[in-house]
Amino acid sequence: MSTTGPGRGTFLVRRLLVLAVALAVVVGVVLGVRALIADPADASPMESAEKSAPPEPATTSATVACEADDLDIALQPAAESFEAGDRPRFAVRVTHVGRQPCLVNGSQNGVAVTVADDDGAVWSSADCPVDERMLLMSPGDVDTNDVTWDLTRTDGSCEAAGSATAGDYTARAEVTDVPDATTPPVSFTLEPAPEPDPTTEPAEDAEDAAAKTEEPADDEAEGEKADKEADAETPAQDEKSGADEPAAEDSVEKS
């Protein structure tokens, strides 16, 4: 009895299966190699987002208002005494001595200068509102500002309530929004107006000086007029005297 082997069709199917498996292996190897040597920058944004989470933002301290311990305030008047009519000027210096940046209003309202006498405050640079000048100060920063007192008394309002008189005063600077951020009071003096010298004659008024300037001219004119009148009268008197002399001679002859 004879047996018959697999047909030609069977061998063809087997070869195709082997080739398919080999091709699948080759494709898998190629894809695996490419995946190993691929640049991560070439990956799509979606793939990157799926593979790694975004980094957490860095933790930073929020900017806050300055406190008394963060600031050193200094006040210096331009002089210890001021002549009558001179406007006192003050230099204000704010130095950041803290560890973290902070905000402070550096305007003349925020860092105010207050002047006082024995009865209390008479003027402050914060009495009249001005625009804010917010400063973000870092450790070691220094801000300076000049403040001038115009010698008016405001007594807590922006309206002038009079003028300052001669005498002794004190001044201090403070950060109005920061309690205890202030300077010790500094003293200064407004000198009185000088007394007039009694040995010095008072200055003449302009009208009196003009009148005295015109008087010599008037006297001179009057003198010239009198001279002319005198000259006019002299020939007339001479003629009259000449006419009287022959009459006198005739009288002598007749007698």
C-alpha positions as CSV (number, residue, x, y, z in Angstrom):
1,M,0.0,0.0,0.0
2,S,1.4,3.3,-0.9
3,T,1.1,6.7,0.9
4,T,0.7,10.1,-0.6
5,G,2.8,13.2,1.0
6,P,1.4,16.7,1.5
7,G,0.4,18.5,-1.5
8,R,2.0,21.6,-3.1
9,G,-0.5,23.9,-1.6
10,T,0.3,22.8,1.9
11,F,4.0,23.7,1.5
12,L,3.1,27.1,0.2
13,V,1.0,27.9,3.2
14,R,3.8,26.8,5.5
15,R,6.3,29.1,3.8
16,L,4.0,32.1,4.0
17,L,3.5,31.6,7.7
18,V,7.3,31.3,8.3
19,L,7.9,34.5,6.3
20,A,5.2,36.4,8.2
21,V,6.6,35.4,11.6
22,A,10.1,36.4,10.4
23,L,8.9,39.7,9.2
24,A,7.0,40.3,12.4
25,V,10.2,39.6,14.4
26,V,12.3,41.9,12.2
27,V,9.7,44.8,12.5
28,G,9.6,44.3,16.3
29,V,13.4,44.4,16.6
30,V,13.6,47.6,14.4
31,L,10.9,49.3,16.4
32,G,12.6,48.3,19.6
33,V,16.0,49.7,18.5
34,R,14.4,53.0,17.3
35,A,12.6,53.4,20.6
36,L,15.9,53.0,22.5
37,I,17.9,55.5,20.4
38,A,15.1,58.0,19.8
39,D,15.7,61.7,21.1
40,P,13.1,62.6,23.9
41,A,12.8,66.0,22.3
42,D,11.2,64.4,19.2
43,A,8.3,63.1,21.3
44,S,5.0,64.7,20.8
45,P,3.6,67.0,23.5
46,M,0.9,64.5,24.3
47,E,3.4,61.7,24.8
48,S,5.6,63.9,27.0
49,A,2.6,64.9,29.1
50,E,1.7,61.2,29.5
51,K,5.3,60.2,30.5
52,S,6.2,63.0,33.0
53,A,4.3,65.3,35.3
54,P,5.0,69.1,35.1
55,P,7.4,70.5,37.7
56,E,6.0,72.1,40.8
57,P,6.3,76.0,40.9
58,A,9.1,77.3,43.2
59,T,7.9,78.4,46.6
60,T,8.4,82.2,47.0
61,S,7.4,84.5,49.9
62,A,4.7,87.1,49.1
63,T,5.6,90.7,49.1
64,V,4.3,92.3,52.4
65,A,4.3,95.7,53.9
66,C,7.3,96.7,55.9
67,E,7.3,96.5,59.6
68,A,9.1,98.6,62.2
69,D,11.9,96.1,62.5
70,D,12.5,96.2,58.8
71,L,13.2,100.0,58.7
72,D,15.6,102.5,60.2
73,I,14.4,106.1,60.0
74,A,16.7,109.1,60.3
75,L,15.9,112.9,60.3
76,Q,18.4,115.7,60.0
77,P,17.5,119.4,59.9
78,A,19.6,121.6,57.5
79,A,20.7,123.8,60.5
80,E,20.2,124.1,64.2
81,S,18.7,127.6,63.8
82,F,17.1,129.5,60.9
83,E,17.1,133.2,60.3
84,A,13.7,135.1,60.3
85,G,11.9,134.2,57.0
86,D,14.1,131.2,56.2
87,R,12.2,128.0,55.6
88,P,13.5,125.0,57.6
89,R,14.5,122.0,55.5
90,F,14.8,118.4,56.7
91,A,16.6,115.4,55.2
92,V,14.7,112.1,55.7
93,R,16.5,108.8,55.2
94,V,14.8,105.3,55.2
95,T,17.1,102.3,55.3
96,H,15.9,98.7,54.9
97,V,17.5,96.6,57.7
98,G,15.3,93.5,57.4
99,R,15.8,90.2,55.7
100,Q,13.0,90.1,53.2
101,P,11.8,92.7,50.6
102,C,8.9,94.7,51.7
103,L,6.7,97.7,50.6
104,V,6.6,101.1,52.1
105,N,5.0,104.4,51.0
106,G,8.0,106.8,50.6
107,S,5.9,110.0,49.9
108,Q,5.7,112.9,52.2
109,N,2.5,111.5,53.5
110,G,3.9,108.0,54.0
111,V,7.1,109.2,55.7
112,A,5.9,112.3,57.4
113,V,7.8,115.1,59.2
114,T,5.9,116.7,62.1
115,V,6.9,120.0,63.7
116,A,5.8,120.9,67.2
117,D,6.2,123.6,69.8
118,D,5.6,123.5,73.5
119,D,1.8,123.4,72.9
120,G,1.9,120.5,70.5
121,A,2.0,119.9,66.7
122,V,1.9,122.9,64.5
123,W,2.6,121.4,61.1
124,S,3.0,118.1,59.3
125,S,3.9,117.1,55.8
126,A,1.0,114.6,56.0
127,D,-1.6,117.3,56.5
128,C,-2.1,117.9,52.7
129,P,-2.6,114.7,50.6
130,V,-0.1,113.8,47.9
131,D,0.2,110.8,45.5
132,E,1.6,107.6,46.9
133,R,5.3,106.7,46.2
134,M,5.3,103.0,46.8
135,L,8.8,101.5,47.3
136,L,9.7,97.9,47.1
137,M,12.8,97.9,49.3
138,S,15.3,95.1,49.5
139,P,17.7,94.5,52.4
140,G,20.3,97.4,52.3
141,D,18.2,99.8,50.2
142,V,18.2,103.4,51.2
143,D,15.7,106.1,50.2
144,T,16.2,109.8,50.9
145,N,13.8,112.7,50.7
146,D,13.9,116.4,51.4
147,V,11.0,118.0,53.2
148,T,10.6,121.8,53.6
149,W,8.4,123.6,56.1
150,D,6.9,126.8,54.6
151,L,6.4,128.3,58.1
152,T,2.6,128.0,58.1
153,R,0.7,126.5,60.9
154,T,-1.8,123.9,59.8
155,D,-2.8,122.3,63.1
156,G,-3.8,119.0,61.6
157,S,-5.5,120.3,58.4
158,C,-4.4,121.4,55.0
159,E,-5.7,124.9,55.6
160,A,-3.2,127.5,56.8
161,A,-4.1,128.6,60.4
162,G,-1.4,131.3,60.7
163,S,2.3,131.8,60.5
164,A,5.0,130.4,62.8
165,T,6.6,132.8,65.3
166,A,10.2,132.9,66.5
167,G,11.1,130.3,69.1
168,D,12.2,126.7,69.8
169,Y,10.7,123.8,67.9
170,T,11.1,120.0,67.5
171,A,10.7,117.8,64.5
172,R,10.4,114.1,64.1
173,A,9.8,111.7,61.1
174,E,7.6,108.6,61.1
175,V,6.2,106.0,58.7
176,T,2.5,106.7,59.1
177,D,1.4,103.2,58.2
178,V,4.0,101.4,60.4
179,P,3.5,101.8,64.2
180,D,6.7,102.5,66.1
181,A,8.7,103.4,62.9
182,T,9.7,106.9,64.1
183,T,12.7,109.0,65.0
184,P,13.5,110.8,68.2
185,P,12.6,114.5,68.1
186,V,15.3,116.9,67.0
187,S,15.4,120.5,68.1
188,F,15.8,123.7,66.1
189,T,15.2,127.4,66.5
190,L,13.5,130.1,64.5
191,E,15.4,133.3,65.1
192,P,13.4,136.5,65.6
193,A,13.7,139.4,63.2
194,P,16.6,141.8,64.1
195,E,15.7,144.9,66.0
196,P,16.2,148.2,64.1
197,D,19.4,150.1,65.0
198,P,18.4,153.3,66.9
199,T,21.4,155.2,65.6
200,T,20.4,154.6,62.0
201,E,17.9,157.2,60.6
202,P,14.9,155.7,59.0
203,A,14.9,155.6,55.3
204,E,13.0,158.5,53.7
205,D,9.8,157.8,51.8
206,A,10.0,158.0,48.1
207,E,7.6,161.0,48.1
208,D,9.6,162.9,50.6
209,A,12.8,162.3,48.7
210,A,11.2,163.4,45.5
211,A,9.8,166.6,47.2
212,K,13.2,167.4,48.5
213,T,14.7,166.9,45.1
214,E,12.2,169.3,43.6
215,E,12.6,172.1,46.2
216,P,16.0,173.4,45.0
217,A,14.6,173.7,41.5
218,D,11.6,175.7,42.7
219,D,13.9,178.0,44.8
220,E,16.1,178.6,41.9
221,A,13.2,179.5,39.7
222,E,11.9,181.9,42.3
223,G,15.3,183.5,42.6
224,E,15.6,184.0,38.8
225,K,12.1,185.6,38.8
226,A,13.0,188.0,41.6
227,D,16.2,189.0,39.8
228,K,14.4,189.8,36.6
229,E,11.8,191.9,38.5
230,A,14.6,193.8,40.2
231,D,16.4,194.4,36.9
232,A,13.1,195.7,35.4
233,E,12.5,198.2,38.3
234,T,16.1,199.6,38.3
235,P,15.9,201.6,34.9
236,A,12.5,203.0,35.8
237,Q,13.9,204.4,39.1
238,D,16.9,205.8,37.3
239,E,14.7,207.6,34.8
240,K,12.6,209.1,37.5
241,S,15.6,210.3,39.4
242,G,16.9,211.9,36.1
243,A,13.7,213.7,35.6
244,D,13.6,215.2,39.1
245,E,17.1,216.6,39.0
246,P,16.5,219.5,36.5
247,A,13.4,220.5,38.4
248,A,15.5,220.8,41.5
249,E,18.1,222.9,39.7
250,D,15.4,225.4,38.4
251,S,14.1,225.9,41.9
252,V,17.6,226.8,43.1
253,E,18.1,229.4,40.2
254,K,14.8,231.1,41.0
255,S,15.6,231.6,44.6
